[in-house]
């Protein structure tokens, strides 16, 4: 199975774990990351993930995420596909999805992912016939 995790997923383990939902989502993300490392899941990444991660002001967090993206990406949607990403993202933006989020979903579709994972409630309201959108904490 090929999956795409949005930037929120990569940041969740660094969030305050005192809240049950955050702790549950973090446990699910750690499990998913282990499945990726064990080659049981294939992870797609994109220039948007790298760009968004690069903007993170927390150096250790940014470096940890970048190492994981580089080490375990099975499919990469590069900047050379930006026009295709933008075109596909426009469809989702017309449904009220923010530009970065729409570009992530578009990248996942172009990478032929089976599932797009997020912890963003607003993004989960998106309906698509092209990809399954899933909330990380509900995977267990």
Buried (B, 14 or more C-beta within 10 A) or exposed (E): EBBBBBBBBBBBBBBEBEEEEBBBBBBBBEEBBEBBEEEEBBBBBBBBBBEBBEEBEEEEBBEBBBEBBEEBBBBBBEEEBBEBBBEBBEBBBEEEBBEBBBBBBBBBBBBEBBBBBBBBEEBBEBEBEBBEBBBBBEBE
